Amino acid sequence: MSFFIDPESLTFVLIWWLPLTIGIANLYRNIYFSLFWLLICMVWFILKEDFITSILPLTILIYLHLVRLFFRYIFKYEPVFLMVSKFSYTRYSKIERRESTKTDFIFTMLTFLFGAIISILIANF
């Protein structure tokens, strides 16, 4: 395993982990969006020749649902994922009827960091 990341792997990681960085991870709680993402995963799995990189979109789906369940188990409410940026900001969730907190920001950053590490490992496997 090399510690250097080739440009194709880096581009691949950035494209598929975009949902974690722009805050649309909140949409994964919607069953229709999750089914749509699962359809995208199947199409990507069929089109991509390499098995290792073809499972990354499915890994994102499973990872985000597990993270949400883990957060809900600990804090007893759904997380409000935020956009990953240089500074923290607040976001109001209509579904949860609450504003995001510092806990949501920290959890979003940890989710992004661990997700990026997982995707880099899969892309370089």
DRENLUM-409327 format. One record per residue: x, y, z of N, C-alpha, C in turn; residue number from 1; chain. Coordinates in nm, 2 decimals, m for minus. Example, Ala and Ser with C-alpha at 12.3 -4.5 7.8 and 13.67 -1.06 7.14 Angstrom:
<pts>
    n_u    n_v    n_w   ca_u   ca_v   ca_w    c_u    c_v    c_w   i ch
   1.32  m0.57   0.78   1.23  m0.45   0.78   1.32  m0.33   0.78   1  A
   1.28  m0.22   0.71   1.37  m0.11   0.71   1.29   0.00   0.79   2  A
</pts>
This chain:
<pts>
    n_u    n_v    n_w   ca_u   ca_v   ca_w    c_u    c_v    c_w   i ch
   0.08  m0.12   0.00   0.00   0.00   0.00   0.09   0.12   0.00   1  A
   0.06   0.21  m0.09   0.14   0.33  m0.10   0.08   0.45  m0.03   2  A
   0.16   0.54   0.02   0.11   0.65   0.09   0.09   0.77   0.00   3  A
   0.12   0.76  m0.13   0.10   0.86  m0.23  m0.04   0.83  m0.30   4  A
  m0.11   0.93  m0.32  m0.24   0.92  m0.38  m0.23   0.96  m0.53   5  A
  m0.27   0.87  m0.62  m0.27   0.91  m0.76  m0.38   1.01  m0.79   6  A
  m0.37   1.09  m0.89  m0.48   1.19  m0.92  m0.61   1.13  m0.95   7  A
  m0.62   1.02  m1.02  m0.75   0.95  m1.05  m0.82   0.91  m0.92   8  A
  m0.75   0.86  m0.83  m0.81   0.81  m0.70  m0.85   0.93  m0.62   9  A
  m0.78   1.04  m0.62  m0.82   1.16  m0.55  m0.94   1.22  m0.61  10  A
  m0.95   1.23  m0.74  m1.07   1.28  m0.80  m1.19   1.19  m0.77  11  A
  m1.17   1.06  m0.78  m1.28   0.97  m0.74  m1.33   0.99  m0.60  12  A
  m1.24   1.00  m0.51  m1.27   1.02  m0.37  m1.35   1.15  m0.35  13  A
  m1.30   1.26  m0.42  m1.37   1.39  m0.40  m1.51   1.39  m0.46  14  A
  m1.53   1.32  m0.57  m1.66   1.31  m0.64  m1.76   1.24  m0.55  15  A
  m1.72   1.12  m0.50  m1.82   1.04  m0.43  m1.84   1.08  m0.28  16  A
  m1.75   1.16  m0.23  m1.77   1.20  m0.09  m1.82   1.35  m0.09  17  A
  m1.86   1.40  m0.20  m1.92   1.53  m0.20  m2.04   1.54  m0.12  18  A
  m2.13   1.44  m0.11  m2.25   1.45  m0.02  m2.21   1.48   0.12  19  A
  m2.10   1.44   0.17  m2.06   1.46   0.31  m2.01   1.61   0.32  20  A
  m1.96   1.67   0.22  m1.90   1.80   0.24  m2.00   1.91   0.22  21  A
  m2.11   1.89   0.15  m2.20   2.00   0.12  m2.33   1.99   0.20  22  A
  m2.34   1.90   0.29  m2.45   1.90   0.38  m2.58   1.83   0.33  23  A
  m2.58   1.76   0.22  m2.70   1.69   0.18  m2.71   1.56   0.24  24  A
  m2.62   1.53   0.34  m2.64   1.40   0.41  m2.77   1.39   0.49  25  A
  m2.83   1.51   0.51  m2.96   1.51   0.57  m3.07   1.44   0.49  26  A
  m3.05   1.44   0.36  m3.14   1.38   0.27  m3.15   1.23   0.27  27  A
  m3.04   1.17   0.33  m3.04   1.02   0.33  m3.14   0.96   0.43  28  A
  m3.20   1.04   0.51  m3.31   0.99   0.60  m3.44   0.97   0.52  29  A
  m3.44   1.03   0.40  m3.56   1.02   0.31  m3.55   0.89   0.23  30  A
  m3.65   0.80   0.24  m3.64   0.67   0.18  m3.63   0.68   0.03  31  A
  m3.69   0.78  m0.03  m3.68   0.79  m0.18  m3.54   0.83  m0.22  32  A
  m3.48   0.92  m0.15  m3.35   0.96  m0.18  m3.25   0.85  m0.16  33  A
  m3.27   0.77  m0.05  m3.18   0.65  m0.03  m3.20   0.55  m0.14  34  A
  m3.32   0.53  m0.19  m3.35   0.43  m0.30  m3.28   0.49  m0.43  35  A
  m3.29   0.62  m0.45  m3.23   0.68  m0.57  m3.08   0.66  m0.56  36  A
  m3.02   0.68  m0.44  m2.88   0.66  m0.43  m2.84   0.51  m0.45  37  A
  m2.92   0.42  m0.40  m2.90   0.28  m0.42  m2.90   0.25  m0.57  38  A
  m2.99   0.31  m0.64  m3.00   0.29  m0.79  m2.87   0.34  m0.85  39  A
  m2.82   0.46  m0.81  m2.70   0.51  m0.86  m2.58   0.41  m0.83  40  A
  m2.58   0.35  m0.71  m2.48   0.26  m0.67  m2.48   0.14  m0.77  41  A
  m2.60   0.09  m0.80  m2.61  m0.03  m0.89  m2.56   0.00  m1.03  42  A
  m2.60   0.12  m1.08  m2.55   0.16  m1.21  m2.40   0.18  m1.21  43  A
  m2.35   0.24  m1.11  m2.20   0.26  m1.10  m2.13   0.12  m1.08  44  A
  m2.19   0.03  m1.01  m2.13  m0.10  m1.00  m2.13  m0.18  m1.13  45  A
  m2.23  m0.16  m1.21  m2.23  m0.22  m1.34  m2.13  m0.16  m1.44  46  A
  m2.13  m0.03  m1.44  m2.04   0.05  m1.53  m1.89   0.04  m1.50  47  A
  m1.86   0.04  m1.37  m1.72   0.05  m1.33  m1.66  m0.09  m1.34  48  A
  m1.54  m0.10  m1.40  m1.47  m0.22  m1.42  m1.40  m0.28  m1.30  49  A
  m1.36  m0.18  m1.21  m1.28  m0.22  m1.09  m1.38  m0.24  m0.98  50  A
  m1.37  m0.36  m0.92  m1.47  m0.39  m0.81  m1.45  m0.30  m0.69  51  A
  m1.32  m0.28  m0.65  m1.29  m0.21  m0.53  m1.35  m0.06  m0.53  52  A
  m1.33   0.01  m0.64  m1.38   0.14  m0.65  m1.53   0.15  m0.68  53  A
  m1.59   0.04  m0.73  m1.73   0.04  m0.76  m1.81   0.02  m0.63  54  A
  m1.75  m0.02  m0.52  m1.83  m0.03  m0.40  m1.83   0.09  m0.32  55  A
  m1.75   0.19  m0.35  m1.74   0.31  m0.27  m1.88   0.39  m0.26  56  A
  m1.96   0.41  m0.36  m2.09   0.47  m0.34  m2.18   0.39  m0.24  57  A
  m2.18   0.26  m0.25  m2.26   0.18  m0.16  m2.20   0.19  m0.02  58  A
  m2.07   0.20  m0.01  m2.01   0.22   0.12  m2.05   0.36   0.19  59  A
  m2.06   0.46   0.10  m2.11   0.59   0.15  m2.25   0.58   0.21  60  A
  m2.34   0.51   0.13  m2.48   0.49   0.18  m2.48   0.42   0.31  61  A
  m2.41   0.31   0.32  m2.41   0.23   0.45  m2.35   0.31   0.56  62  A
  m2.24   0.37   0.53  m2.17   0.45   0.63  m2.25   0.56   0.69  63  A
  m2.32   0.64   0.60  m2.41   0.75   0.65  m2.52   0.70   0.73  64  A
  m2.58   0.59   0.69  m2.70   0.53   0.77  m2.65   0.48   0.91  65  A
  m2.53   0.42   0.91  m2.48   0.37   1.04  m2.44   0.49   1.13  66  A
  m2.38   0.59   1.07  m2.35   0.71   1.15  m2.47   0.78   1.21  67  A
  m2.58   0.79   1.13  m2.70   0.84   1.18  m2.76   0.76   1.29  68  A
  m2.76   0.63   1.27  m2.82   0.54   1.38  m2.73   0.55   1.51  69  A
  m2.60   0.56   1.49  m2.51   0.57   1.61  m2.54   0.71   1.68  70  A
  m2.55   0.82   1.61  m2.58   0.95   1.66  m2.72   0.94   1.74  71  A
  m2.82   0.89   1.67  m2.95   0.88   1.73  m2.95   0.80   1.86  72  A
  m2.87   0.69   1.86  m2.86   0.60   1.98  m2.80   0.68   2.10  73  A
  m2.70   0.76   2.07  m2.63   0.83   2.18  m2.71   0.95   2.22  74  A
  m2.75   1.04   2.13  m2.81   1.16   2.17  m2.96   1.16   2.17  75  A
  m3.02   1.06   2.12  m3.17   1.04   2.12  m3.24   1.14   2.02  76  A
  m3.17   1.19   1.92  m3.23   1.27   1.82  m3.14   1.26   1.69  77  A
  m3.19   1.30   1.58  m3.12   1.29   1.45  m3.02   1.40   1.44  78  A
  m2.91   1.37   1.38  m2.81   1.48   1.36  m2.85   1.57   1.25  79  A
  m2.80   1.70   1.26  m2.82   1.79   1.15  m2.69   1.81   1.09  80  A
  m2.66   1.75   0.97  m2.53   1.76   0.90  m2.52   1.90   0.84  81  A
  m2.40   1.95   0.86  m2.37   2.08   0.81  m2.27   2.08   0.69  82  A
  m2.25   2.19   0.63  m2.15   2.19   0.52  m2.01   2.20   0.58  83  A
  m1.92   2.12   0.53  m1.78   2.13   0.58  m1.71   2.25   0.53  84  A
  m1.67   2.34   0.62  m1.60   2.46   0.58  m1.50   2.50   0.69  85  A
  m1.45   2.62   0.67  m1.34   2.67   0.76  m1.40   2.71   0.90  86  A
  m1.53   2.74   0.90  m1.59   2.79   1.02  m1.72   2.72   1.04  87  A
  m1.77   2.72   1.16  m1.90   2.66   1.19  m2.01   2.76   1.17  88  A
  m2.12   2.71   1.14  m2.24   2.79   1.12  m2.36   2.71   1.16  89  A
  m2.48   2.77   1.17  m2.59   2.70   1.22  m2.69   2.67   1.10  90  A
  m2.77   2.57   1.11  m2.86   2.54   1.01  m2.99   2.49   1.08  91  A
  m3.10   2.53   1.03  m3.23   2.49   1.09  m3.28   2.36   1.02  92  A
  m3.32   2.26   1.09  m3.38   2.14   1.04  m3.53   2.15   1.06  93  A
  m3.60   2.15   0.95  m3.75   2.15   0.96  m3.80   2.02   1.01  94  A
  m3.73   1.91   0.98  m3.78   1.78   1.02  m3.76   1.76   1.17  95  A
  m3.64   1.80   1.22  m3.61   1.79   1.36  m3.67   1.91   1.44  96  A
  m3.71   2.01   1.38  m3.76   2.13   1.44  m3.66   2.19   1.54  97  A
  m3.53   2.19   1.50  m3.43   2.25   1.59  m3.32   2.30   1.50  98  A
  m3.24   2.39   1.57  m3.12   2.45   1.50  m3.00   2.36   1.54  99  A
  m2.91   2.36   1.45  m2.79   2.28   1.47  m2.71   2.33   1.59 100  A
  m2.63   2.25   1.65  m2.56   2.28   1.77  m2.41   2.26   1.74 101  A
  m2.33   2.29   1.84  m2.18   2.26   1.82  m2.16   2.11   1.81 102  A
  m2.24   2.03   1.88  m2.23   1.88   1.87  m2.25   1.84   1.73 103  A
  m2.35   1.90   1.66  m2.38   1.86   1.52  m2.26   1.90   1.43 104  A
  m2.20   2.01   1.46  m2.08   2.05   1.38  m1.96   1.96   1.40 105  A
  m1.93   1.92   1.52  m1.82   1.83   1.56  m1.85   1.69   1.50 106  A
  m1.98   1.65   1.51  m2.01   1.52   1.45  m2.00   1.52   1.30 107  A
  m2.04   1.63   1.23  m2.03   1.64   1.09  m1.88   1.63   1.05 108  A
  m1.79   1.70   1.12  m1.65   1.70   1.09  m1.59   1.57   1.11 109  A
  m1.63   1.50   1.21  m1.57   1.36   1.24  m1.63   1.27   1.13 110  A
  m1.75   1.28   1.09  m1.81   1.19   0.99  m1.73   1.21   0.86 111  A
  m1.71   1.34   0.82  m1.64   1.37   0.70  m1.49   1.31   0.71 112  A
  m1.42   1.34   0.82  m1.28   1.29   0.82  m1.27   1.14   0.82 113  A
  m1.35   1.07   0.90  m1.35   0.92   0.89  m1.40   0.87   0.76 114  A
  m1.50   0.94   0.70  m1.54   0.90   0.56  m1.43   0.92   0.46 115  A
  m1.36   1.03   0.47  m1.25   1.05   0.37  m1.14   0.95   0.39 116  A
  m1.11   0.91   0.51  m1.01   0.81   0.53  m1.05   0.68   0.47 117  A
  m1.18   0.64   0.50  m1.23   0.52   0.44  m1.22   0.51   0.29 118  A
  m1.26   0.63   0.23  m1.27   0.63   0.08  m1.13   0.63   0.03 119  A
  m1.03   0.69   0.09  m0.89   0.69   0.04  m0.84   0.55   0.05 120  A
  m0.87   0.48   0.16  m0.82   0.34   0.18  m0.88   0.25   0.07 121  A
  m1.01   0.27   0.04  m1.08   0.19  m0.06  m1.02   0.22  m0.20 122  A
  m1.00   0.35  m0.22  m0.94   0.39  m0.36  m0.80   0.34  m0.38 123  A
  m0.72   0.33  m0.27  m0.58   0.28  m0.29  m0.57   0.13  m0.26 124  A
  m0.67   0.06  m0.23  m0.67  m0.08  m0.20  m0.63  m0.16  m0.32 125  A
</pts>
